[in-house]
Protein backbone atom coordinates (compact mmCIF):
# COMPACT_ATOMS: atom_id res chain seq x y z
CA UNK A 1 0.00 0.00 0.00
CA UNK A 2 1.36 3.41 -0.95
CA UNK A 3 1.91 6.14 1.63
CA UNK A 4 -1.14 8.00 0.28
CA UNK A 5 -3.23 4.93 0.99
CA UNK A 6 -2.16 4.97 4.63
CA UNK A 7 -2.92 8.68 4.93
CA UNK A 8 -6.37 8.01 3.49
CA UNK A 9 -6.96 5.37 6.19
CA UNK A 10 -5.79 7.75 8.93
CA UNK A 11 -8.09 10.53 7.68
CA UNK A 12 -11.07 8.18 7.48
CA UNK A 13 -10.30 6.82 10.95
CA UNK A 14 -10.21 10.37 12.33
CA UNK A 15 -13.56 11.12 10.68
CA UNK A 16 -15.02 7.95 12.20
CA UNK A 17 -13.65 8.93 15.60
CA UNK A 18 -15.25 12.36 15.24
CA UNK A 19 -18.60 10.75 14.46
CA UNK A 20 -18.29 8.58 17.58
CA UNK A 21 -17.39 11.65 19.66
CA UNK A 22 -20.51 13.46 18.41
CA UNK A 23 -22.66 10.41 19.23
CA UNK A 24 -21.19 10.23 22.75
CA UNK A 25 -21.71 13.95 23.34
CA UNK A 26 -25.35 13.63 22.31
CA UNK A 27 -25.79 10.56 24.51
CA UNK A 28 -24.36 12.41 27.54
CA UNK A 29 -27.00 15.07 27.12
CA UNK A 30 -30.68 14.39 26.67
CA UNK A 31 -30.49 13.26 23.08
CA UNK A 32 -30.58 9.47 23.57
CA UNK A 33 -32.82 8.84 20.57
CA UNK A 34 -30.65 10.89 18.22
CA UNK A 35 -27.49 9.14 19.41
CA UNK A 36 -29.21 5.78 18.93
CA UNK A 37 -30.15 6.71 15.37
CA UNK A 38 -26.66 8.02 14.55
CA UNK A 39 -25.15 4.67 15.50
CA UNK A 40 -26.81 3.22 12.42
CA UNK A 41 -25.74 5.95 9.96
CA UNK A 42 -24.21 4.22 6.93
CA UNK A 43 -21.26 6.66 6.75
CA UNK A 44 -18.64 3.94 7.06
CA UNK A 45 -20.39 1.61 4.66
CA UNK A 46 -20.66 4.31 1.99
CA UNK A 47 -16.89 4.61 1.79
CA UNK A 48 -16.39 0.86 2.18
CA UNK A 49 -18.73 0.03 -0.71
CA UNK A 50 -17.06 2.66 -2.88
CA UNK A 51 -13.60 1.17 -2.21
CA UNK A 52 -14.69 -2.44 -2.73
CA UNK A 53 -16.31 -1.53 -6.05
CA UNK A 54 -13.27 0.49 -7.17
CA UNK A 55 -10.71 -2.15 -6.16
CA UNK A 56 -12.57 -5.40 -6.80
CA UNK A 57 -15.57 -4.62 -8.99
CA UNK A 58 -19.33 -4.98 -8.72
CA UNK A 59 -19.33 -8.77 -8.23
CA UNK A 60 -17.39 -8.46 -4.98
CA UNK A 61 -19.42 -5.41 -3.99
CA UNK A 62 -22.63 -7.43 -4.29
CA UNK A 63 -21.08 -10.22 -2.19
CA UNK A 64 -20.01 -7.76 0.53
CA UNK A 65 -23.41 -6.02 0.55
CA UNK A 66 -25.15 -9.39 0.77
CA UNK A 67 -23.06 -10.26 3.83
CA UNK A 68 -23.88 -6.85 5.33
CA UNK A 69 -27.60 -7.45 4.81
CA UNK A 70 -27.31 -10.75 6.68
CA UNK A 71 -25.43 -8.91 9.46
CA UNK A 72 -28.62 -7.04 10.30
CA UNK A 73 -29.97 -10.19 11.96
CA UNK A 74 -27.07 -10.60 14.45
CA UNK A 75 -27.29 -6.84 15.13
CA UNK A 76 -30.99 -7.11 15.96
CA UNK A 77 -30.26 -10.15 18.18
CA UNK A 78 -27.60 -8.11 20.01
CA UNK A 79 -30.00 -5.19 20.46
CA UNK A 80 -32.77 -7.49 21.71
CA UNK A 81 -30.49 -9.00 24.37
CA UNK A 82 -29.26 -5.56 25.52
CA UNK A 83 -32.84 -4.27 25.58
CA UNK A 84 -34.07 -7.27 27.59
CA UNK A 85 -31.19 -7.03 30.07
CA UNK A 86 -31.38 -3.26 30.63
CA UNK A 87 -32.14 -2.63 34.28
CA UNK A 88 -32.07 -6.35 35.06
CA UNK A 89 -28.33 -7.01 34.75
CA UNK A 90 -25.23 -5.01 35.48
CA UNK A 91 -24.32 -3.09 32.31
CA UNK A 92 -21.03 -4.95 31.79
CA UNK A 93 -22.81 -8.31 31.94
CA UNK A 94 -25.68 -7.10 29.78
CA UNK A 95 -23.32 -5.85 27.06
CA UNK A 96 -21.19 -9.01 27.33
CA UNK A 97 -24.27 -11.19 26.75
CA UNK A 98 -25.25 -8.95 23.85
CA UNK A 99 -21.84 -9.25 22.19
CA UNK A 100 -21.72 -13.00 22.77
CA UNK A 101 -25.18 -13.29 21.20
CA UNK A 102 -23.97 -11.25 18.22
CA UNK A 103 -20.97 -13.57 17.74
CA UNK A 104 -23.07 -16.75 17.99
CA UNK A 105 -25.71 -15.52 15.53
CA UNK A 106 -23.10 -14.01 13.18
CA UNK A 107 -21.09 -17.25 13.19
CA UNK A 108 -24.25 -19.18 12.37
CA UNK A 109 -24.90 -16.93 9.39
CA UNK A 110 -21.27 -17.16 8.30
CA UNK A 111 -21.57 -20.94 8.23
CA UNK A 112 -24.90 -20.65 6.40
CA UNK A 113 -23.50 -18.19 3.82
CA UNK A 114 -20.44 -20.36 3.16
CA UNK A 115 -22.63 -23.39 2.60
CA UNK A 116 -21.69 -25.18 5.81
CA UNK A 117 -18.09 -25.81 4.73
N, C-alpha and C positions, 0 to 999 in steps of 0.2 A: 504494500500500500504506500502510495506517495505521501510526502509530508502534507500536502494539501488535503489529502483524504483524512489524515489524523486531525488536522485543524477543523475540518468540517464536523467530525465526530465530537470534538471538544465544544464547538459552538452549539451544536444540537443538544448536547448534554447540559450545557448551561441554560439553554432555553427550557428544557424539560425541568431542570431544577427550579427555575423561576416560576414555572406553572405550578409546581408542587408548593412552593413558598406562598403563592397567592391563595391556593386552596387551603393551606394551613391557617393563613391569616383570616380568611373568611370563616373557617371552622371555629377559630378562637373567639370570634365575635358571635353574633346571633344569626349568622347566615348558614346554618347547617344544611338546609335544602340546596342552596346554591353550591356549596362545597361538594355535596353528594353528587350533584349533576355534573360538575366540572371533572370529577374523577373519571367519568365516562366519555369525555371529549376525545374525539378521534385524532387529536393533533399528532401524536406519535405515529399512528398508523398511516396517516396521509403521507408523511415523508418515507415511511418504510415501504409502502406500496409503490411509490414513485421510484425508489431505488431498486427494488426487486424487478420491476418492469424494465428499467433502464439497463440493469446489469444482466438479467437472466431472461427477459422476455415475458410475453403475456401468458404462456403456458405455466411457468413457475409462479407468476402472480396469481393466477386462478387457484393453483394448489395452495398457496399461502393464505389467500382469502378464505378458501374453503376450510382450512384448519382454524382460522380465526373465528369463522362462524360457529364451528363446533365448540370453540372455547367459551362461547356464551353460556353453555350449559354448566360447565364447572364453576364459572363465575356466579351464576345464579345459585348453585348449590352452596358455595361459600357464603354468599349474602344471606341465604336462608338460615344457615347455621349460626352466623353472627347475630342475625335478627332474633332468632329463637333463644340464644344464650344471653342476650343483653339484659342486664339486671338480675340474672339468675346465676351467672358464673363470674368469677373474677375476670377482668378484661383480658389479661394475658392468657388465661385458659380458654376463654371464648374465642379469641383470635387464633390461638394454636389449633383448636378444633376446626375452625373455619379453614385455615390453610391446609391442614391434613385432609379435610374433605375435598378441597380443591384438587390436591395432588392425586387422591384416589380416583375421583371422577375423571380428571384429565388423563391419567394413565389409562383408565378404561377406554376412553375415546381414542387415545393414541393407538392402543392395541386394535380397536375396532377399525380405525382409519388405515392401518397398515395391514389389514386383512388377517390379524391374529398371528402373524409370523414374527 
